[in-house]
């Protein structure tokens, strides 16, 4: 979630990404809800409804990650990538970024972020009401596994429904 506010995202070849707030906290998402913009609507629903993870290669294929480098070379290659971009004239770089940002805003990105934040707060208010102010998230008695006791996150595999052990 936090990295989505960045212009470019670089990942190590062994990185994985997951958002478990639906499955473990009973929440519809996080404060910066850009998931549909990053993954598309179906993948967003799958990942949020299951809490499964995706690897950096799938994140790259979906356009969430710009570059994937071996972990041992991550710093060196990231700096080389940044130095290459730094050669673009400043005004051109600023206007490229602004043009892309304005395009996203014209497609409704900012309004979507604001409306989803309202839903996020409504979700907190729901749990606060249900628990008489004791919690702002779902509790085990509401059907979620306590985040403290939750099992490891499973990869979202296209050939597996998940949630059940698969034979190796």
PyMOL commands that set and color helices and strands:
alter all, ss='L'
color gray80, all
select helices_A, chain A and resi 2-5+21-25+35-39+41-50+56-61+71-86+90-106+109-130+140-142
alter helices_A, ss='H'
color red, helices_A
select strands_A, chain A and resi 10-12+16-18+53-55+67-69
alter strands_A, ss='S'
color yellow, strands_A
deselect
rebuild
show_as cartoon
